[in-house]
Amino acid sequence: MYSFFNNEFIPAEKTFIHVSDLATQRGYGIFDFFKVVNGQPLFLNDYFDRFYRSAENMRLTVSISREELKGIILELIQKNGLLDSGIKMILTGGYSADGYEIATPNFIITQHKLTMPASNVLEKGVKIITHEYVRDIPHVKTINYTMGIWLQSKVKEQQAYDVLYHMNGHVSEFPRCNLFIVLHDGTVITPAERVLHGITRKNILSLSNKEVIVQEGNVTLTDVLNAREVFLTSTTKRIVPIVQVDDKVIGRGKPGIITLTLLEELIGLERGQ
């Protein structure tokens, strides 16, 4: 397997950064991640938009143009021969002389095997727990996942699938996923503020039509607990039905028809790519 590091392709096992990098010293950097299906990167322009926007917000310079980056990614896919996979782009804070000032960023691209949710997850749905927290700079896809990782032991102890962040009664997102709820009138809502604008989230919003209205809005923890259906979305998970939040069963305790319909429509969007 090969990785791309700054200006060259090198064996993945030899891809390292120095300890002086701000990614190591302070957890400063950004990344993005997208799927490759049958050798084709899905929704690549959307992921590029977010990656370059995140870099600008974090005052990091991407030295490679979008067109050059696309060529590098296609070459990496060809070199590795991994037609169904995930590709991660990482931009670090660079080798800082004092461990605090931003330096010349290091740019790393890696490719990995991709694991999608098991069939029983979609058939039965999952339990999630909640935690009071809001991510730093939530609109930017930073490499800082400290809270999400710290909460993993709690998630496992409670036999949950993931943890939903909320603050002052208003929910935002999961460490790596976005949240959607289905109201009893069939309207689908995703939190509008203090969230990362996920690409799968964007695609679900694009599915809004006369039959199913999907929109952004304010979502409270009470809204979630009283929802008809709840689900999460991400690049690697697509849509996962949520049937329990903490100790409260959602709806009838099984994946809902609107959730499953949107999943089929999302798969259709991917096939169209």
Sine and cosine of phi, psi and omega as CSV:
sin_phi,cos_phi,sin_psi,cos_psi,sin_omega,cos_omega
0.00,0.00,0.62,-0.79,0.02,-1.00
-0.92,-0.39,0.44,-0.90,0.19,-0.98
-0.85,-0.53,0.25,-0.97,0.13,-0.99
-0.94,-0.35,0.81,-0.59,-0.02,-1.00
-0.78,-0.62,0.94,-0.34,-0.06,-1.00
0.86,0.52,-1.00,-0.02,-0.09,-1.00
-0.87,-0.49,0.23,0.97,-0.06,-1.00
-0.50,-0.86,0.38,-0.93,0.12,-0.99
-1.00,0.01,0.76,-0.65,0.02,-1.00
-0.68,-0.73,0.36,-0.93,0.05,-1.00
-0.83,0.55,0.67,-0.74,-0.07,-1.00
-0.83,0.55,-0.60,0.80,-0.05,-1.00
-0.95,0.31,-0.16,0.99,0.03,-1.00
-0.95,-0.32,0.22,0.97,-0.02,-1.00
-1.00,-0.01,0.97,-0.26,-0.04,-1.00
-0.73,-0.68,0.42,-0.91,0.23,-0.97
-0.90,-0.44,0.41,-0.91,-0.01,-1.00
-0.96,0.28,0.44,-0.90,-0.02,-1.00
-0.88,0.47,-0.35,0.94,-0.02,-1.00
-0.97,0.22,-0.14,0.99,-0.02,-1.00
-0.90,0.43,0.64,-0.77,0.00,-1.00
-0.89,0.46,-0.37,0.93,0.09,-1.00
-0.89,0.45,-0.60,0.80,0.03,-1.00
-1.00,0.10,-0.69,0.72,-0.08,-1.00
-0.94,0.34,-0.65,0.76,-0.12,-0.99
-0.73,-0.68,0.05,1.00,-0.04,-1.00
0.93,0.38,0.55,0.83,-0.08,-1.00
-0.97,-0.23,0.86,-0.52,0.03,-1.00
0.26,-0.97,0.07,-1.00,0.03,-1.00
-0.76,-0.65,0.21,-0.98,0.12,-0.99
-0.42,-0.91,0.19,-0.98,0.21,-0.98
-0.51,-0.86,0.31,-0.95,-0.15,-0.99
-0.55,-0.84,0.75,-0.67,0.02,-1.00
-0.64,-0.77,0.30,-0.95,-0.03,-1.00
-1.00,-0.04,0.50,-0.87,0.16,-0.99
-0.86,-0.51,0.83,-0.55,0.01,-1.00
-0.84,-0.54,0.84,-0.54,-0.04,-1.00
0.80,0.60,0.64,0.77,0.03,-1.00
0.99,0.16,0.03,1.00,-0.06,-1.00
-0.94,-0.35,0.89,-0.46,0.09,-1.00
-0.92,0.40,0.73,-0.68,-0.04,-1.00
-1.00,-0.05,0.72,-0.69,0.08,-1.00
0.80,0.60,0.66,0.75,-0.14,-0.99
-0.87,0.49,-0.65,0.76,-0.02,-1.00
-0.88,0.47,-0.60,0.80,0.03,-1.00
-0.91,0.42,-0.67,0.74,0.01,-1.00
-0.93,0.36,-0.61,0.79,0.08,-1.00
-0.88,0.48,-0.70,0.71,0.02,-1.00
-0.82,0.57,-0.73,0.68,-0.04,-1.00
-0.94,0.35,-0.63,0.78,-0.02,-1.00
-0.89,0.45,-0.75,0.66,-0.01,-1.00
-0.93,0.38,-0.55,0.83,0.05,-1.00
-0.93,0.37,-0.67,0.75,0.05,-1.00
-0.88,0.47,-0.68,0.73,0.01,-1.00
-0.87,0.50,-0.70,0.72,0.00,-1.00
-0.89,0.45,-0.68,0.73,0.00,-1.00
-0.90,0.43,-0.50,0.86,-0.02,-1.00
-1.00,-0.10,0.14,0.99,0.04,-1.00
0.87,0.49,0.62,0.79,0.06,-1.00
-0.92,-0.39,0.65,-0.76,-0.04,-1.00
-0.99,-0.14,0.79,-0.61,0.13,-0.99
-1.00,-0.07,0.92,-0.39,-0.12,-0.99
-0.98,0.18,-0.10,0.99,-0.06,-1.00
-0.94,-0.34,0.71,-0.70,0.03,-1.00
-0.95,0.32,0.28,-0.96,0.01,-1.00
-0.87,0.49,-0.65,0.76,-0.02,-1.00
-0.92,0.40,-0.67,0.74,0.06,-1.00
-0.90,0.44,-0.65,0.76,-0.03,-1.00
-0.90,0.44,-0.65,0.76,0.04,-1.00
-0.88,0.48,-0.67,0.74,0.02,-1.00
-0.89,0.45,-0.65,0.76,0.01,-1.00
-0.90,0.44,-0.67,0.74,-0.02,-1.00
-0.91,0.42,-0.70,0.72,0.02,-1.00
-0.90,0.44,-0.60,0.80,0.04,-1.00
-0.93,0.37,-0.62,0.79,0.03,-1.00
-0.89,0.45,-0.68,0.73,0.04,-1.00
-0.86,0.50,-0.67,0.74,-0.01,-1.00
-0.92,0.39,-0.68,0.73,-0.01,-1.00
-0.88,0.47,-0.66,0.75,-0.08,-1.00
-1.00,0.08,-0.35,0.94,0.01,-1.00
0.90,0.44,0.42,0.91,-0.02,-1.00
-0.97,-0.23,1.00,-0.09,-0.16,-0.99
-0.97,0.24,-0.48,0.88,0.07,-1.00
-0.90,-0.44,0.92,-0.39,-0.17,-0.99
-0.27,-0.96,-0.02,-1.00,0.16,-0.99
-0.86,-0.52,0.62,-0.79,0.03,-1.00
-0.86,-0.50,0.77,-0.64,0.00,-1.00
-0.92,-0.38,0.78,-0.63,0.09,-1.00
-0.96,-0.30,0.82,-0.57,-0.03,-1.00
-0.84,-0.54,0.74,-0.67,0.08,-1.00
-0.83,-0.56,0.90,-0.43,-0.10,-1.00
-1.00,-0.09,0.13,-0.99,0.03,-1.00
-0.97,0.24,-0.14,0.99,0.06,-1.00
1.00,0.01,0.15,-0.99,-0.03,-1.00
-0.98,0.20,0.99,-0.17,-0.11,-0.99
-1.00,0.02,0.74,-0.67,-0.03,-1.00
-0.91,0.41,-0.58,0.81,-0.03,-1.00
-0.93,-0.36,0.12,0.99,0.01,-1.00
0.95,0.30,0.28,0.96,-0.04,-1.00
-0.61,-0.80,-0.56,0.83,0.00,-1.00
-0.99,0.11,0.64,-0.77,0.07,-1.00
-0.90,0.43,0.68,-0.74,0.03,-1.00
-0.88,-0.48,-0.29,-0.96,0.04,-1.00
-0.94,0.35,0.87,-0.49,-0.08,-1.00
-0.89,0.45,0.52,-0.85,0.20,-0.98
-0.99,-0.12,0.69,-0.72,-0.05,-1.00
-0.90,-0.44,0.86,-0.51,-0.07,-1.00
-0.81,-0.59,0.71,-0.70,0.09,-1.00
-0.81,-0.59,0.81,-0.59,0.00,-1.00
-0.82,-0.58,0.41,-0.91,0.01,-1.00
-0.82,-0.57,0.65,-0.76,-0.10,-1.00
-0.65,-0.76,0.39,-0.92,0.17,-0.99
-0.90,0.43,0.51,-0.86,-0.10,-0.99
-0.92,-0.39,0.75,-0.66,0.06,-1.00
-0.90,-0.43,0.85,-0.52,0.02,-1.00
-0.99,-0.11,0.30,-0.95,-0.01,-1.00
-0.83,0.55,0.61,-0.79,0.03,-1.00
-0.92,0.39,0.41,-0.91,-0.07,-1.00
-0.87,0.49,-0.57,0.82,-0.02,-1.00
-0.93,0.37,-0.42,0.91,0.07,-1.00
-0.91,0.42,-0.68,0.73,0.01,-1.00
-0.96,0.27,-0.54,0.84,-0.04,-1.00
-0.97,0.25,-0.61,0.79,-0.09,-1.00
-0.97,-0.25,-0.39,0.92,-0.10,-0.99
0.99,0.14,0.05,-1.00,-0.09,-1.00
-0.72,-0.69,0.29,-0.96,0.13,-0.99
-0.99,-0.16,0.63,-0.77,0.13,-0.99
-0.82,-0.58,0.31,-0.95,0.12,-0.99
-0.88,-0.47,0.13,-0.99,-0.04,-1.00
-0.85,-0.53,0.41,-0.91,0.02,-1.00
-0.48,-0.88,0.66,-0.75,-0.03,-1.00
-0.99,0.15,0.93,-0.36,-0.08,-1.00
-0.09,-1.00,0.52,-0.85,0.16,-0.99
-0.76,-0.65,0.75,-0.66,-0.01,-1.00
-0.90,0.43,0.52,-0.86,0.17,-0.98
-0.91,0.41,0.69,-0.72,0.04,-1.00
0.69,0.72,0.89,0.46,-0.16,-0.99
-0.89,0.46,-0.38,0.92,-0.02,-1.00
-0.99,0.16,-0.04,1.00,-0.01,-1.00
-0.92,-0.38,0.65,-0.76,0.00,-1.00
-1.00,0.02,0.98,0.18,0.00,-1.00
-0.99,0.11,0.15,-0.99,0.04,-1.00
-1.00,0.04,0.06,1.00,-0.04,-1.00
-0.99,0.12,0.98,-0.18,0.04,-1.00
-0.87,-0.49,0.52,0.85,-0.09,-1.00
-0.81,0.58,-0.78,0.63,-0.06,-1.00
-0.91,0.42,-0.70,0.72,0.00,-1.00
-0.85,0.52,-0.67,0.74,0.01,-1.00
-0.94,0.34,-0.66,0.75,0.00,-1.00
-0.88,0.47,-0.53,0.85,-0.04,-1.00
-0.99,0.12,-0.09,1.00,-0.06,-1.00
-0.86,0.52,-0.61,0.79,0.01,-1.00
-0.90,0.43,-0.61,0.79,0.03,-1.00
-0.92,0.39,-0.66,0.75,0.03,-1.00
-0.86,0.51,-0.71,0.70,-0.02,-1.00
-0.93,0.36,-0.65,0.76,0.01,-1.00
-0.86,0.52,-0.61,0.79,-0.04,-1.00
-1.00,-0.07,0.20,0.98,0.05,-1.00
0.78,0.62,0.71,0.70,-0.01,-1.00
-0.97,-0.25,0.19,-0.98,-0.01,-1.00
-1.00,-0.06,-0.58,0.82,-0.04,-1.00
-0.27,-0.96,0.04,-1.00,-0.03,-1.00
-0.81,-0.58,0.74,-0.67,-0.04,-1.00
-0.98,-0.18,0.78,-0.63,0.02,-1.00
-0.99,0.10,0.59,-0.81,0.11,-0.99
-0.51,-0.86,0.35,-0.94,0.03,-1.00
-0.52,-0.86,0.79,-0.61,0.00,-1.00
0.80,0.59,0.61,0.79,0.06,-1.00
1.00,0.06,-0.09,1.00,-0.02,-1.00
-0.95,-0.30,0.79,-0.62,-0.03,-1.00
-1.00,0.04,0.40,-0.92,0.01,-1.00
-0.81,-0.59,-0.96,0.28,-0.16,-0.99
-0.34,-0.94,0.06,-1.00,0.16,-0.99
-0.99,-0.10,0.20,-0.98,0.05,-1.00
-0.82,0.57,-0.58,0.81,-0.07,-1.00
-0.76,-0.65,0.18,0.98,-0.10,-1.00
-0.63,-0.78,0.32,-0.95,0.14,-0.99
-0.98,-0.19,0.34,-0.94,-0.03,-1.00
-0.93,-0.37,0.61,-0.79,0.16,-0.99
-0.74,-0.67,0.58,-0.81,0.15,-0.99
-0.82,-0.57,0.46,-0.89,0.08,-1.00
-0.93,-0.37,0.88,-0.48,0.03,-1.00
-0.96,0.28,0.17,-0.99,-0.05,-1.00
-0.95,0.32,-0.28,0.96,0.10,-0.99
-1.00,0.02,0.06,1.00,0.04,-1.00
1.00,-0.06,-0.12,0.99,0.04,-1.00
-0.94,0.35,0.68,-0.73,0.00,-1.00
-0.96,-0.28,0.78,-0.63,-0.06,-1.00
-0.77,-0.64,0.65,-0.76,0.12,-0.99
-0.84,-0.54,0.61,-0.79,-0.01,-1.00
-0.82,0.57,0.66,-0.75,-0.09,-1.00
-1.00,-0.06,-0.43,0.90,-0.14,-0.99
-0.86,-0.51,0.41,-0.91,0.06,-1.00
0.85,0.53,0.63,0.77,0.00,-1.00
-0.71,-0.71,0.40,-0.92,0.20,-0.98
-0.98,0.17,0.73,-0.69,0.01,-1.00
-0.99,0.15,1.00,0.03,-0.03,-1.00
-0.91,0.42,0.49,-0.87,0.02,-1.00
-0.95,0.32,-0.63,0.78,0.09,-1.00
-0.90,0.43,-0.63,0.78,0.10,-0.99
-0.83,0.55,-0.73,0.69,0.03,-1.00
-0.87,0.50,-0.67,0.74,-0.01,-1.00
-0.91,0.40,-0.62,0.79,0.05,-1.00
-0.91,0.42,-0.66,0.75,0.05,-1.00
-0.87,0.49,-0.55,0.83,-0.01,-1.00
-0.94,0.33,-0.24,0.97,-0.03,-1.00
-1.00,0.10,-0.03,1.00,0.00,-1.00
-0.86,0.51,0.72,-0.70,0.00,-1.00
-0.46,-0.89,-0.18,-0.98,-0.04,-1.00
-0.91,0.41,-0.51,0.86,-0.02,-1.00
-0.98,0.20,-0.68,0.73,-0.01,-1.00
-0.75,-0.66,0.89,-0.45,0.04,-1.00
-1.00,0.00,0.83,-0.55,0.04,-1.00
-0.88,-0.48,0.80,-0.60,-0.09,-1.00
-0.48,-0.87,0.28,-0.96,0.12,-0.99
-1.00,0.08,0.43,-0.90,0.04,-1.00
-0.01,-1.00,-0.03,-1.00,0.07,-1.00
-0.99,0.14,0.76,-0.65,0.00,-1.00
-0.80,-0.60,0.84,-0.55,0.04,-1.00
-0.99,-0.12,0.25,-0.97,0.05,-1.00
-0.89,0.45,-0.56,0.83,0.07,-1.00
-0.90,0.44,-0.64,0.77,0.05,-1.00
-0.86,0.52,-0.67,0.74,-0.02,-1.00
-0.90,0.43,-0.73,0.68,-0.06,-1.00
-0.91,0.41,-0.48,0.88,-0.03,-1.00
-0.98,-0.18,0.12,0.99,-0.07,-1.00
-0.94,0.35,0.40,-0.92,0.10,-1.00
-0.95,0.30,-0.66,0.75,0.05,-1.00
-0.58,-0.81,0.43,-0.90,0.08,-1.00
-0.64,-0.76,0.63,-0.78,0.09,-1.00
-0.48,-0.88,0.32,-0.95,0.06,-1.00
-0.90,-0.43,0.36,-0.93,-0.02,-1.00
-0.69,-0.72,0.53,-0.85,0.12,-0.99
-0.26,-0.97,0.15,-0.99,0.01,-1.00
-0.87,0.49,-0.72,0.69,-0.09,-1.00
-1.00,0.08,-0.34,0.94,-0.07,-1.00
-0.97,-0.26,-0.21,0.98,-0.15,-0.99
0.84,0.54,-0.98,-0.21,0.04,-1.00
-0.78,-0.63,0.76,-0.65,0.07,-1.00
-0.84,-0.54,0.86,-0.52,0.02,-1.00
-0.93,0.37,0.66,-0.75,0.06,-1.00
-0.94,-0.34,0.84,-0.55,-0.06,-1.00
-0.92,-0.40,-0.10,1.00,0.05,-1.00
-0.49,-0.87,0.71,-0.70,0.06,-1.00
-0.85,-0.52,0.91,-0.41,-0.16,-0.99
0.82,0.58,-0.88,-0.47,-0.02,-1.00
-0.98,-0.18,0.09,1.00,-0.09,-1.00
-0.98,-0.19,0.83,-0.56,0.08,-1.00
-0.97,0.23,0.70,-0.72,-0.02,-1.00
-1.00,-0.07,0.77,-0.64,0.03,-1.00
0.82,0.57,-0.80,-0.60,-0.01,-1.00
-1.00,-0.07,0.15,0.99,0.07,-1.00
0.98,0.19,0.34,0.94,0.05,-1.00
-0.52,-0.85,0.32,-0.95,-0.03,-1.00
-0.81,0.58,0.69,-0.72,-0.06,-1.00
-1.00,-0.02,0.30,-0.95,-0.07,-1.00
-0.91,0.41,-0.60,0.80,0.00,-1.00
-0.93,0.37,-0.67,0.74,0.05,-1.00
-0.85,0.53,-0.75,0.66,-0.05,-1.00
-0.94,0.35,-0.54,0.84,0.05,-1.00
-0.92,0.39,-0.69,0.72,0.03,-1.00
-0.90,0.44,-0.57,0.82,0.05,-1.00
-0.88,0.47,-0.72,0.70,0.02,-1.00
-0.89,0.46,-0.64,0.77,0.01,-1.00
-0.93,0.37,-0.59,0.81,0.06,-1.00
-0.91,0.42,-0.68,0.74,0.06,-1.00
-0.87,0.49,-0.61,0.79,0.06,-1.00
-0.89,0.46,-0.64,0.77,0.07,-1.00
-0.88,0.47,-0.67,0.74,0.01,-1.00
-0.89,0.45,-0.68,0.73,0.01,-1.00
-0.88,0.47,-0.57,0.82,0.03,-1.00
-0.91,0.42,-0.38,0.92,0.04,-1.00
-0.96,0.29,0.00,0.00,0.00,0.00
